[in-house]
Amino acid sequence: MAFNILNLFSGRTRSKFLGLAALFGAALCFIVLSSRPSDSQNSAQLGATIDCFEGTSARAATVSSLSLDDLALGTNLSGIADWSTQLPFLDAFKSGRPWITQCDSDEPGCSGGWATDEAAQLDLDEFGWVKSLPAPNDPPEYTRVGTLLFREIDGRYPGGQYVVLYQGEGTIEYRYDAEKDESLSAPGRDVINVTPSGRGIWLQITATDPNRTGNYIRDIHVVPIDYEQTFQTDIFNPVFLDKIRKFKVIRFMDWMATNNSEQGEWADRPKVNDAFYSRGKGVPLEIMLALANRLGAHPWFTMPHQSTDEYITNFATQVKTCLDPRLRAYVEFSNEVWNWQFQQAHYALQQGKSRWGEDKGDAHMQWYGMRSAQMSDIWKQVFGDQRDRVATILSTQTAWKGLETSALDCSLWAAEGNRPCYQHGFDAYAITGYFSGRLSDDANKTTIASWMNEADGGFSKAFTQLKQGSVLDDNNTDDTLLGLSDLFQYHQQVAQDKGLRLVAYEGGQHLVQAGDEKITEFFVNLNRQPEMYDIYTQLLNRWKDAGGTLFMHFSDIARPGRWGSWGALEYLEQPGSPKYDALIDFIDQNS
């Protein structure tokens, strides 16, 4: 279905948008993809129609030049979720938790639990809006649905008045941090007073389409009242924009829900009108392009591991047409296809063994190299004489020296008469720049616990271990800054041998101990120590000294906890941190 930007808004706001469109330079771009052969296996003959839009956010007035050979710093973006402290959108509903099915304990047939866990039985339209609700006594058990916003983020989000705009007929109720102001509310526009806490906002639809005319509640937007007139055109939180503005490249891996992605066909991609951008399919391409254009930042996309040639071609064509022509698109096939935590690694192994035989232990990397090469060919072909606007990337597992050969040379595919994979137009070879000094290893838990009893809480020993690995008994430098220098130099030589630039797709500390609350607290506080500024500065200078080019920190803004302290900032309004300050200072000193 073709996308119409006016469908984003209710009839009440469409006329306002049309007037604003001229002011903000909004325009619809209509593209018809001509059929073109792909030189990848099972090439698709394409004739798809794509609508894309520009103008949901203004383009940056200036864009910093960025050569592929330049030293530069970018950031990964944290995934969209109701528990995220990133708060990228003015419309909080887009980050809401996918529908939770419930029933009232006073209703007949209700078991009385918090949720009935019947999301698979919801009656949804193509964008994920609930079309109908069962009556009590009718199967299934649920009679209402709800979503959580700003959940368990310690109230670190703006309070005050919000408007809840929606189309359709029915009843919406609010709990926890939100209370409806009945005197200011009207059908299609509720006003809620919000007092932030760790509970967040609970929004529940208790009735929809009561007259059974098909006019169900949909197109819900939850917006601070000050942005009611502008959120349709300026969709991003201005504080979020300010926090990431200096990063030259933005990697959308988590926004695209790349890990374990089920996307394959272009028709099943996320759409702008989708109820939620959290989890599931992720953020629509149109929104990612709008962010890149608004910031003047080069986007880094990760193609789903099951994506077809049609998907890749249409994605590339939309980027070519709608991305600010001053910007370059960085493109990678999936994410960490060597990492057995993710379904893409298992899928690649299955596909590789099916093609080349069950005895091929490196089949996943061989297949990854082949599919990456096919992806690169498609993107370069789509961009044609503008191919300098796209940089394709092939990655490897940093600590496993030699694994990269299976992907770069892809001998099994080359034996079928193809060029080695690295010769298919790639611009860069990517690794990580992570370090933890092996402090996260279970074997070191007792030692770290003993450090906590020292006068400084054990921080000085931890920082020494992070730098050079001389504190733990075995003096092993693996996973330290010192050890990283060796890995950087090794992979720089690999890149040079293949005529590629060395980039880092992720990097930073990776201190995680999910199974021990005290060590988790120690790691969180270690990240907050002023000495972490020096650690990060050393990391980036070691990268620079090794001849690395683009380094992508992981990640921008995230609440720390048992699953890690990944964010440069812990919450959006945080003025700074040792990690964030080191990153920004490095940018300023190397621009």
Phi and psi in degrees as a GROMACS rama.xvg file:
@    title "Ramachandran Plot"
@    xaxis  label "Phi"
@    yaxis  label "Psi"
@TYPE xy
-69.0365  143.707  ALA-2
-91.2342  130.179  PHE-3
-112.68  118.836  ASN-4
-59.5035  -27.2044  ILE-5
-66.98  -20.9213  LEU-6
-68.0856  -13.4193  ASN-7
-66.3883  -23.5139  LEU-8
-121.114  153.238  PHE-9
-71.9813  165.365  SER-10
-58.0138  -30.2798  GLY-11
-63.7813  -30.7277  ARG-12
-106.296  -5.76408  THR-13
-64.2149  -42.1859  ARG-14
-64.0991  -35.9268  SER-15
-64.5832  -40.0567  LYS-16
-64.0673  -40.5142  PHE-17
-60.9662  -36.3657  LEU-18
-70.7537  -39.1709  GLY-19
-70.7185  -26.7839  LEU-20
-58.9327  -42.5545  ALA-21
-64.9297  -39.7346  ALA-22
-63.0209  -41.9694  LEU-23
-93.5904  2.00205  PHE-24
74.8223  28.9501  GLY-25
-70.8631  143.06  ALA-26
-152.039  146.574  ALA-27
-95.485  134.609  LEU-28
-110.136  124.02  CYS-29
-109.162  125.604  PHE-30
-124.378  132.373  ILE-31
-113.236  119.862  VAL-32
-80.3994  122.75  LEU-33
-77.6241  152.542  SER-34
-66.7746  133.772  SER-35
-145.353  139.482  ARG-36
-74.4715  143.567  PRO-37
-101.052  141.887  SER-38
-87.59  11.4487  ASP-39
-88.3897  165.946  SER-40
-60.9094  144.765  GLN-41
55.2675  49.588  ASN-42
-58.559  142.395  SER-43
-97.4754  135.129  ALA-44
-90.2337  114.779  GLN-45
-109.389  144.165  LEU-46
-149.171  31.9199  GLY-47
-75.3857  156.008  ALA-48
-108.739  131.661  THR-49
-125.909  130.559  ILE-50
-103.564  133.771  ASP-51
-134.431  161.191  CYS-52
-130.648  147.907  PHE-53
-117.33  157.157  GLU-54
103.69  -5.68908  GLY-55
-63.8649  -22.9151  THR-56
-138.934  145.73  SER-57
-68.4437  152.974  ALA-58
-77.4491  150.997  ARG-59
-62.6389  142.779  ALA-60
-64.202  -38.2934  ALA-61
-133.14  153.042  THR-62
-127.596  126.603  VAL-63
-68.4422  133.746  SER-64
-66.2858  144.133  SER-65
-144.04  105.291  LEU-66
-80.0342  151.137  SER-67
-62.383  -19.3912  LEU-68
-92.5745  -3.17242  ASP-69
-78.0777  146.199  ASP-70
-71.7389  128.178  LEU-71
-152.729  159.591  ALA-72
-125.767  129.41  LEU-73
-126.499  -175.926  GLY-74
-140.885  145.328  THR-75
-78.4245  150.882  ASN-76
-100.946  137.689  LEU-77
-65.8518  154.618  SER-78
-68.3155  158.908  GLY-79
-81.8757  126.965  ILE-80
-161.763  157.016  ALA-81
-68.2699  -22.4958  ASP-82
-94.6933  7.37127  TRP-83
-82.1092  141.384  SER-84
-93.7447  9.04579  THR-85
-70.9817  -42.1137  GLN-86
50.0503  56.3268  LEU-87
-76.7079  -25.6858  PRO-88
-106.959  144.11  PHE-89
-68.2104  -30.9151  LEU-90
-86.8854  101.641  ASP-91
-66.8037  -21.7833  ALA-92
-62.2675  -32.2949  PHE-93
-61.5605  -25.3754  LYS-94
-96.9203  8.01243  SER-95
-69.4581  162.182  GLY-96
-74.558  135.336  ARG-97
-52.1165  152.297  PRO-98
-45.6583  132.168  TRP-99
-106.449  124.235  ILE-100
-87.8822  136.855  THR-101
-144.713  167.99  GLN-102
-141.568  161.479  CYS-103
-87.0835  131.204  ASP-104
-60.8753  -19.8362  SER-105
-83.365  -9.2571  ASP-106
-81.6473  144.529  GLU-107
-63.9459  137.007  PRO-108
87.0144  0.22351  GLY-109
-92.1619  128.07  CYS-110
-77.6635  -16.2415  SER-111
91.5278  4.83168  GLY-112
-77.1159  172.553  GLY-113
-61.9511  -43.9648  TRP-114
-139.585  151.65  ALA-115
-93.3482  -8.19514  THR-116
55.1493  48.5096  ASP-117
-119.065  31.5947  GLU-118
-57.5375  -32.3156  ALA-119
-66.3811  -16.9876  ALA-120
-101.665  7.08605  GLN-121
-65.6925  145.541  LEU-122
-93.5078  95.5899  ASP-123
-111.709  151.089  LEU-124
-85.9418  -175.738  ASP-125
-65.576  -17.2323  GLU-126
-104.444  3.40233  PHE-127
92.6671  12.2665  GLY-128
-86.0446  142.335  TRP-129
-78.3191  119.7  VAL-130
-86.2336  -28.6078  LYS-131
-156.188  160.009  SER-132
-126.342  137.586  LEU-133
-66.6378  151.159  PRO-134
-81.5378  154.72  ALA-135
-53.8996  143.188  PRO-136
81.6076  -18.0447  ASN-137
-89.0995  140.758  ASP-138
-73.5811  152.429  PRO-139
-73.6461  -168.235  PRO-140
-73.8195  -35.0492  GLU-141
-67.4661  150.055  TYR-142
-130.343  -1.57953  THR-143
-154.47  161.279  ARG-144
-134.288  153.939  VAL-145
-148.655  172.369  GLY-146
-143.252  155.352  THR-147
-109.679  138.417  LEU-148
-123.572  142.978  LEU-149
56.3289  39.9225  PHE-150
-82.3821  131.767  ARG-151
54.53  43.9411  GLU-152
-118.148  26.7517  ILE-153
58.8974  29.9519  ASP-154
70.4983  18.1668  GLY-155
-86.7132  65.6716  ARG-156
-152.724  160.387  TYR-157
-67.0397  137.029  PRO-158
-97.2455  -167.289  GLY-159
101.108  -156.226  GLY-160
-87.378  136.061  GLN-161
-122.313  153.676  TYR-162
-107.489  142.364  VAL-163
-113.77  105.882  VAL-164
-98.4156  140.702  LEU-165
-159.204  162.041  TYR-166
-109.282  158.057  GLN-167
98.7887  179.367  GLY-168
-117.786  145.61  GLU-169
152.205  -161.77  GLY-170
-130.658  129.279  THR-171
-116.193  132.481  ILE-172
-118.462  157.597  GLU-173
-132.072  144.325  TYR-174
-143.56  -176.472  ARG-175
62.1983  -112.719  TYR-176
-80.522  -5.91658  ASP-177
-117.231  138.304  ALA-178
-131.988  128.505  GLU-179
-73.2362  134.733  LYS-180
-93.4264  98.7449  ASP-181
-62.0428  -35.0919  GLU-182
-68.7103  -26.2763  SER-183
-101.081  -5.5585  LEU-184
-93.8391  154.011  SER-185
-149.633  161.578  ALA-186
-53.22  128.132  PRO-187
89.111  -9.51459  GLY-188
-150.732  98.9951  ARG-189
-94.4802  146.924  ASP-190
-112.358  127.261  VAL-191
-122.241  142.282  ILE-192
-97.3405  125.226  ASN-193
-116.695  126.155  VAL-194
-117.479  103.463  THR-195
-61.6291  139.26  PRO-196
-152.876  -175.598  SER-197
-71.0393  -14.1016  GLY-198
-76.5222  -31.0501  ARG-199
77.793  -165.095  GLY-200
-106.145  129.948  ILE-201
-106.094  116.098  TRP-202
-113.221  124.216  LEU-203
-130.128  130.848  GLN-204
-92.9127  113.968  ILE-205
-100.226  -14.2435  THR-206
-155.542  141.992  ALA-207
-147.978  143.045  THR-208
49.8897  56.7684  ASP-209
-62.8838  -26.3224  PRO-210
-93.0794  2.95528  ASN-211
54.3111  45.6085  ARG-212
-105.309  0.0408131  THR-213
89.1102  5.70316  GLY-214
-94.9672  62.8919  ASN-215
-78.9976  159.756  TYR-216
-66.2422  131.544  ILE-217
-159.586  176.741  ARG-218
49.9254  50.7972  ASP-219
-81.2747  135.136  ILE-220
-131.099  132.596  HIS-221
-118.073  109.149  VAL-222
-135.713  137.09  VAL-223
-53.5202  136.746  PRO-224
-60.3674  -27.445  ILE-225
-65.985  -19.775  ASP-226
-107.573  12.7331  TYR-227
-58.2165  -37.0228  GLU-228
-88.1373  -8.31097  GLN-229
-124.406  -12.0313  THR-230
-65.5728  -20.7489  PHE-231
-69.9412  -28.744  GLN-232
-105.008  -35.6506  THR-233
-107.091  86.3992  ASP-234
-81.8806  -11.8655  ILE-235
-101.161  143.718  PHE-236
-61.5667  121.522  ASN-237
-62.1608  -28.6594  PRO-238
-68.3382  -40.5818  VAL-239
-59.5992  -45.1626  PHE-240
-59.415  -43.217  LEU-241
-63.6254  -37.7875  ASP-242
-68.8814  -30.9951  LYS-243
-109.639  6.5412  ILE-244
-61.6039  -32.9065  ARG-245
-80.7348  -13.9141  LYS-246
-74.8417  129.989  PHE-247
-79.2485  -24.8852  LYS-248
-131.705  140.501  VAL-249
-119.097  118.133  ILE-250
-94.365  125.454  ARG-251
-98.8732  22.1983  PHE-252
-53.3034  -50.3696  MET-253
-76.61  -31.8378  ASP-254
-62.7116  -30.5435  TRP-255
-86.9486  1.90388  MET-256
49.6925  48.0057  ALA-257
-66.58  -44.8251  THR-258
-67.0671  127.245  ASN-259
65.636  22.6625  ASN-260
-60.1634  142.953  SER-261
-105.492  4.25781  GLU-262
-70.8341  141.901  GLN-263
-146.205  -48.8296  GLY-264
-92.3874  143.119  GLU-265
-59.3865  -35.6353  TRP-266
-64.3764  -21.4525  ALA-267
-97.4383  9.70565  ASP-268
-67.6903  162.287  ARG-269
-65.6352  143.865  PRO-270
-115.073  154.373  LYS-271
-59.4931  -35.6522  VAL-272
-81.5654  0.638175  ASN-273
-56.3346  142.743  ASP-274
-58.9783  -46.944  ALA-275
-125.941  148.001  PHE-276
-104.179  -1.75415  TYR-277
-81.5997  137.944  SER-278
50.3073  -156.085  ARG-279
54.7966  -127.143  GLY-280
-81.6557  -21.3909  LYS-281
97.8373  -160.585  GLY-282
-88.9263  136.181  VAL-283
-62.3  150.372  PRO-284
-57.3871  -39.7003  LEU-285
-56.4996  -39.0572  GLU-286
-72.223  -39.3056  ILE-287
-64.5082  -40.4824  MET-288
-64.7604  -38.7707  LEU-289
-61.6419  -40.1225  ALA-290
-66.4769  -46.1404  LEU-291
-59.1209  -44.9572  ALA-292
-64.4467  -40.9915  ASN-293
-65.6769  -41.0734  ARG-294
-80.9758  -24.3964  LEU-295
71.6953  32.7001  GLY-296
-108.413  142.915  ALA-297
-76.2779  127.12  HIS-298
-85.087  148.161  PRO-299
-121.086  115.024  TRP-300
-106.12  150.125  PHE-301
-123.285  109.822  THR-302
-69.4679  133.79  MET-303
-57.2413  144.256  PRO-304
-68.051  -19.1736  HIS-305
-101.553  8.59281  GLN-306
-64.8298  137.606  SER-307
-81.3783  170.014  THR-308
-59.4044  -37.7585  ASP-309
-62.1152  -45.157  GLU-310
-57.5245  -50.8261  TYR-311
-63.1331  -41.8125  ILE-312
-65.1326  -46.011  THR-313
-66.4062  -39.1337  ASN-314
-60.336  -48.6572  PHE-315
-62.6685  -39.4929  ALA-316
-66.2827  -39.9273  THR-317
-66.0258  -39.3928  GLN-318
-64.7247  -45.1664  VAL-319
-57.6774  -39.8618  LYS-320
-81.1802  -37.6  THR-321
-104.462  -16.4183  CYS-322
-75.927  136.865  LEU-323
-46.5492  123.685  ASP-324
-62.8044  -12.0151  PRO-325
-79.8298  -8.88635  ARG-326
-105.607  154.596  LEU-327
-110.225  140.367  ARG-328
-94.975  127.483  ALA-329
-96.0923  135.6  TYR-330
-135.884  133.969  VAL-331
-134.666  147.565  GLU-332
-88.0114  110.886  PHE-333
58.0887  -151.962  SER-334
-149.349  125.814  ASN-335
46.7018  61.1385  GLU-336
-68.8789  -5.88629  VAL-337
-90.3405  -8.80808  TRP-338
-90.8424  112.005  ASN-339
-72.1442  -3.76606  TRP-340
-69.3717  -21.0395  GLN-341
-111.234  146.118  PHE-342
-63.7224  -27.1438  GLN-343
-62.8382  -30.874  GLN-344
-68.4472  -43.9856  ALA-345
-66.9846  -39.0247  HIS-346
-62.9232  -44.4603  TYR-347
-63.2541  -40.5984  ALA-348
-63.2954  -43.5557  LEU-349
-61.9802  -46.4114  GLN-350
-64.8797  -41.5971  GLN-351
-66.125  -43.3917  GLY-352
-68.4204  -34.8079  LYS-353
-63.1923  -33.2607  SER-354
-84.8477  -40.1148  ARG-355
-117.984  -5.92821  TRP-356
120.05  147.02  GLY-357
-67.1077  -18.3086  GLU-358
-85.1648  1.02278  ASP-359
-90.2895  97.6778  LYS-360
-67.7443  -24.5217  GLY-361
-101.025  23.1322  ASP-362
-58.7587  -32.4155  ALA-363
-65.8941  -40.8186  HIS-364
-74.5816  -34.3621  MET-365
-63.1205  -45.6936  GLN-366
-67.4262  -40.4667  TRP-367
-59.5235  -43.95  TYR-368
-61.2655  -44.2786  GLY-369
-61.2374  -49.365  MET-370
-68.7892  -33.819  ARG-371
-63.6707  -41.192  SER-372
-64.0018  -41.9308  ALA-373
-63.6008  -40.8698  GLN-374
-60.5388  -45.7104  MET-375
-60.8422  -43.2156  SER-376
-58.7627  -43.0518  ASP-377
-64.4137  -48.6014  ILE-378
-61.6974  -43.9152  TRP-379
-65.4285  -36.9576  LYS-380
-67.6234  -42.4422  GLN-381
-61.885  -42.4377  VAL-382
-77.7813  -20.754  PHE-383
54.0345  -121.967  GLY-384
-75.0177  0.436335  ASP-385
-107.601  24.847  GLN-386
-62.566  -16.4534  ARG-387
-72.2491  -7.40583  ASP-388
-86.4737  0.119879  ARG-389
-132.918  137.022  VAL-390
-121.906  117.527  ALA-391
-96.6889  147.866  THR-392
-133.416  140.762  ILE-393
-123.301  134.007  LEU-394
-117.409  167.104  SER-395
-147.747  171.754  THR-396
-81.2322  120.801  GLN-397
-61.6258  -45.8046  THR-398
-77.7841  -14.3821  ALA-399
-96.994  87.7164  TRP-400
-64.7498  129.072  LYS-401
102.952  -23.2385  GLY-402
-62.0444  -30.9613  LEU-403
-62.0538  -24.648  GLU-404
-60.3895  -38.3887  THR-405
-61.675  -35.3556  SER-406
-85.0761  -42.1272  ALA-407
-68.7  -46.7749  LEU-408
-89.4348  -28.9402  ASP-409
36.7283  64.4356  CYS-410
-59.9451  -31.4209  SER-411
-70.041  -41.3796  LEU-412
-72.589  -38.283  TRP-413
-61.6174  -33.3871  ALA-414
-66.1194  -16.1123  ALA-415
-85.2063  1.90761  GLU-416
106.159  11.3393  GLY-417
-99.679  157.235  ASN-418
-67.4944  152.284  ARG-419
-52.8549  148.906  PRO-420
-58.7482  -39.7815  CYS-421
-65.0231  -14.2677  TYR-422
-89.8251  9.90899  GLN-423
-98.4921  47.4115  HIS-424
81.1897  10.2226  GLY-425
-65.2507  146.549  PHE-426
-106.001  -26.3244  ASP-427
-147.47  156.464  ALA-428
-120.73  126.639  TYR-429
-117.094  140.448  ALA-430
-132.547  -172.373  ILE-431
-110.675  168.35  THR-432
-130.387  52.762  GLY-433
-91.9445  152.508  TYR-434
-150.681  146.217  PHE-435
-146.054  0.299807  SER-436
60.4028  18.9347  GLY-437
60.4792  18.8838  ARG-438
-67.4059  -20.7475  LEU-439
-82.0581  -11.2305  SER-440
-65.6019  136.287  ASP-441
-57.5998  -32.8161  ASP-442
-64.0986  -18.6061  ALA-443
-103.223  6.6223  ASN-444
-61.1075  -43.6051  LYS-445
-64.6605  -41.7138  THR-446
-63.2143  -45.2514  THR-447
-64.462  -39.3747  ILE-448
-60.3976  -35.5026  ALA-449
-69.3133  -32.6944  SER-450
-62.7533  -32.0564  TRP-451
-62.8856  -19.1628  MET-452
-84.6615  -4.7828  ASN-453
-79.0835  166.042  GLU-454
-57.518  -38.0056  ALA-455
-95.4309  12.0482  ASP-456
77.8983  7.57095  GLY-457
90.9538  2.69356  GLY-458
-68.5384  -38.3299  PHE-459
-63.7597  -41.9871  SER-460
-64.9537  -39.2585  LYS-461
-63.2312  -42.8638  ALA-462
-67.6757  -37.5142  PHE-463
-62.8435  -41.5793  THR-464
-64.0885  -40.2721  GLN-465
-62.4226  -36.7366  LEU-466
-75.2183  -48.4724  LYS-467
-136.824  -5.91057  GLN-468
71.0658  28.8587  GLY-469
-98.6935  2.15695  SER-470
-95.4184  -46.065  VAL-471
-65.1432  154.437  LEU-472
-56.3278  -34.3775  ASP-473
-88.5664  -2.65785  ASP-474
54.0589  31.4817  ASN-475
-78.5385  128.965  ASN-476
-92.4102  2.48657  THR-477
-58.4593  140.912  ASP-478
67.7039  22.2999  ASP-479
-113.7  171.341  THR-480
-61.1522  -38.7835  LEU-481
-63.5979  -43.5308  LEU-482
-66.724  -33.0085  GLY-483
-63.3655  -36.2073  LEU-484
-57.8812  -41.6036  SER-485
-63.2754  -43.1908  ASP-486
-66.7503  -40.9574  LEU-487
-58.2785  -44.9761  PHE-488
-66.8442  -39.8575  GLN-489
-60.4362  -50.3495  TYR-490
-72.7347  -27.2957  HIS-491
-63.1026  -38.4445  GLN-492
-67.1097  -40.1504  GLN-493
-58.6915  -46.8266  VAL-494
-60.7085  -45.3924  ALA-495
-62.6385  -40.2234  GLN-496
-62.6188  -28.529  ASP-497
-99.2599  2.86559  LYS-498
71.9716  31.8639  GLY-499
-118.378  160.366  LEU-500
-88.0085  149.868  ARG-501
-94.0366  124.115  LEU-502
-127.467  161.358  VAL-503
-114.346  119.02  ALA-504
-79.05  -22.5385  TYR-505
-150.148  161.157  GLU-506
177.663  164.721  GLY-507
130.094  -170.576  GLY-508
-71.4993  152.313  GLN-509
-138.254  63.1362  HIS-510
-86.0101  109.888  LEU-511
-140.023  131.078  VAL-512
-145.774  81.5728  GLN-513
-65.6132  -23.1009  ALA-514
-93.3137  4.73754  GLY-515
-139.922  111.371  ASP-516
-64.3599  -39.2273  GLU-517
-67.3967  -40.9056  LYS-518
-71.1833  -35.0597  ILE-519
-58.0455  -46.3243  THR-520
-61.9923  -39.3815  GLU-521
-61.8995  -44.7748  PHE-522
-65.0335  -41.6151  PHE-523
-60.3184  -46.3438  VAL-524
-69.213  -32.3227  ASN-525
-61.3913  -40.236  LEU-526
-64.1809  -24.934  ASN-527
-88.2791  -9.32542  ARG-528
-70.5572  144.563  GLN-529
-56.3286  -29.5692  PRO-530
-63.1978  -19.8491  GLU-531
-65.4694  -25.3401  MET-532
-59.3044  -46.8278  TYR-533
-66.6372  -38.5553  ASP-534
-60.5684  -46.2262  ILE-535
-67.3521  -37.9767  TYR-536
-63.8271  -41.2224  THR-537
-63.2121  -42.4215  GLN-538
-55.7787  -50.4445  LEU-539
-68.7293  -35.3295  LEU-540
-70.0207  -34.0255  ASN-541
-65.2731  -38.2334  ARG-542
-62.5682  -45.5515  TRP-543
-61.5409  -44.9626  LYS-544
-64.7407  -28.9971  ASP-545
-79.8106  -5.63621  ALA-546
88.5663  14.848  GLY-547
-66.8725  156.345  GLY-548
-106.457  -99.3413  THR-549
-77.8778  129.644  LEU-550
-120.966  123.067  PHE-551
-105.963  109.312  MET-552
-70.8485  149.262  HIS-553
-122.135  112.545  PHE-554
-138.947  -158.638  SER-555
-81.6272  -66.9484  ASP-556
-137.979  122.633  ILE-557
-160.331  142.071  ALA-558
-72.0018  131.622  ARG-559
-77.3783  157.177  PRO-560
177.722  -157.534  GLY-561
-66.3049  -19.5375  ARG-562
-95.9986  7.97591  TRP-563
125.673  166.695  GLY-564
-118.474  63.9211  SER-565
-76.8237  -29.8814  TRP-566
-71.1769  138.788  GLY-567
-63.6103  -34.1572  ALA-568
-117.411  149.285  LEU-569
-85.6389  -28.032  GLU-570
-153.494  160.013  TYR-571
-61.416  -41.9469  LEU-572
-82.4082  -0.609795  GLU-573
-61.7825  126.526  GLN-574
-68.0995  -26.1229  PRO-575
177.4  176.818  GLY-576
-160.042  163.295  SER-577
-55.4503  -41.5195  PRO-578
-69.1673  -49.8798  LYS-579
-61.8251  -44.3102  TYR-580
-62.8842  -38.5561  ASP-581
-64.5259  -41.1635  ALA-582
-63.6546  -47.8228  LEU-583
-65.7021  -41.1193  ILE-584
-64.3955  -37.8869  ASP-585
-64.0148  -40.474  PHE-586
-60.4309  -48.4254  ILE-587
-62.923  -36.6174  ASP-588
-82.3999  -12.4946  GLN-589
-124.045  19.7209  ASN-590
